[in-house]
């Protein structure tokens, strides 16, 4: 085959691989809820059903979204032409945990009024009968070189929160996180509880109730 024809064939094959590949991956994750009764969750999502943003927890004066970096991937399959297996990885992996030995909790806080204060060192993560205090807190946003929030330019970073952070802009979503000095808990556990009663609050409202987490299967498609 002439070199030009070979290059054309390889290019066509590459395009076919890009346009004709699909697949799916999935596993377990922890979903936050309030109260004593877990929410009704699907036992096994369909192929086209994907986990969207974490459910919003509505509380007096604010709205919360809570996730842990303990999402466990139990399978990863990629298909050629949507039929033939191209890549299969059955290994279990905590694919969102980038700090072995630590657990990070992500908290998106949208206050509806001023007065809320975030104190990450006061947070407590309970796993079974073990309790862990927050060892570091972060504020994810776009920052300039002087450490000021900017709407354009700058860079997106998780900036450390020294002691406390005042959430003084109602309607704005603050993307916060807290590190705990413990390996990620299994997402299949039903004994995970997050206590923010001293870590996030306002003098105008009662302390936040415990946030519990329940196992849920997740699935993502590549197509």
N, C-alpha and C positions, 0 to 999 in steps of 0.2 A: 504494500500500500504506500503510495507517495506520502512524503512528509506532510504536505498541505492537507491531504485527505485525512491523515491520521490525527492531525491537530483539530480538524473540523469534527471528526468523530468523537474525540475526547471532550471537546466543547459541548457537543450535543448531549453526551452522556452526563456531563456535569450539570447542565441545565435540567435534564430529566431527573437527576437525583435531587436537585433543589426543589423542583416543582412537584415531584412525585413522592416525597417522603412525608410520612405522618407518624403517629405513635401516641403513646400515653405513658404517664408515670403517676404514681399515687402512693398512699400509705395512710398514716395517722397524724392527727394534730389535736391540740387542745383548744376548746372553744369556751370563752368566758360567758358567765351568766350571773344574774343576781337572784337571791332567794334560795329557798330550800329545795325547789323542784327543778330539775334540769329541763332545758327546752327539748321539744320533740325534734330529733335530728334524723336524717335518712340513714338507714343502716348501710346501704351500699349505693353510692351515687351512680347514675347511669353514665355511659361513655361521654355524653355531651354535657353532663352536669359538672360544673367547676365551682370550687369554693370562691366566693366573691370577697369583698372586704369583710373584716370581722364585724359581727353584729354590734350595733350601737347600744350602749347601756345608758338609759336616760335617768338622770338624777337631778335633784333640785339645784338649779343654777349651772348645770353643765351636762355635756354628753361625752361619754368615754368609749374608746375602742381599745381593747386589750388583746395582745398576742404574745406568745412565748416563742423563743427560737428553738423549740423542741419538735418542729415538724419533722416527722420521720418518713423518709422515702423507703418503701419496701420493694418497689419494682420500677423498672424503667425499660420500656420497649419502644424501639423505633422501627417503622415498617417502610419497605421500599414499594412504591406503587400502591401504597395503602393495604398491601396484602402480605408480601414476603418479609419475614423478620430480617432486619438489617443489623440491629444491635439489641442485645438483651442483657440487662444487668439486674440480677436478683438480689444483690447485696443490700442490706439495710444501712441507711446512712442518715445522720442528722445534717441535712444538706444546707440548713440555714444557720447552723451554729459555727461561728468562726473563731471561738475562743474556748478550746477544750478545757474542761474543769470549771467553767462558769456558765451561768444561765442569764440570758438577757430578756427582760420583759419590756415590750414596746407599748407605750401608752399614748394614744392620740386624745388630747383634751381640747374640747371646744366649749369655753365658758360662754354663758349667755349674759353674764354680768361680771363686773370687776370684783376683786377681793380674794380670789383664789391664790394659794401659794403652794409651790411644789418643793418638798423637802425629801429628796431621794433616800437619804440615810435613815429615815424613819419608816421606810417601807419594810414589810416582812413577807417573805415567801415561805409558806408552810407546805411541806411534802410529807404526808403521813404524820408522824409525831415529831418531825424535825422542823426547826424554825431557823430561817436565815435572814439576817438583816441586809439591807441594801449597802453595797460597798462603793458604788459610784453611780452618778446620774449624768445624763447627757441631754442636750437640746439640739435636735437636728434641724438645720436651716441653711440658708445661703448667707455667707459671711464675707466681709471684705478683709483686707490685710490688717486692719486695726481692730478686728473682732466685733464690728458692728453689723447688724442685720441689713441686708440690701435686697432690693427687688430685682436688680439686674447686675450682671457681672458677678464678681466674687466666686466663691466655691461652696459646694454643698458639703457640710461636715457635721459630725456629731461632736459638738463642743461640750466639755465638762461643765457641770453645774456645781459650783463650789459648795455652798451650803443650802441656799434656797433660791427659787426663781419665782418672781411675781408674774402671774398670768393676768395682765391688766388690760388686755384688748378683747372685749366681748365679740364673739362671732369669728374670731381667728382660731385656727386649729394649730395647737402646739404639738409637735412631734417629739415626744420625750421617751426616754428609756432608762432602765435601772439594771445594774449588774448585781448578781448575787453569787457568792463564792461557793458554788456547788455545781456539779455536773447537771446537765439538763435532765429533768425527770421524764420518765416514759410518758408519751402522750396517751397511752392506754390506761394510765392511772386515773382513778376517780377520787384521789386524795390530795389534790393540788388546790391550794387556797392562797389568794393574794390579799394582804391586808394593807390598804392605803389610808386607813383612818387617821393616822398621824402624818402621812406623807403628802396628802393632797386635801386641801380643805379651805373653808372660808368661815370667818366668825359669824356669818349670817345664817349658816346652815348646820344641821347636825353632822356628825362624823359619817364618812362614807361607810356603807355596810361591807362585809366581806365579799370578795369576788371569787367565785368558785369556777373550776374548769372541768369540762366533761370531754371524753374522747369523741372524735368524729373522724370518719374516713374522708380522705380528699383524693381528687383525681384531676389531672391536667392533661389536655391534649396538645400535641405538637402542631397539628394542622391549623 
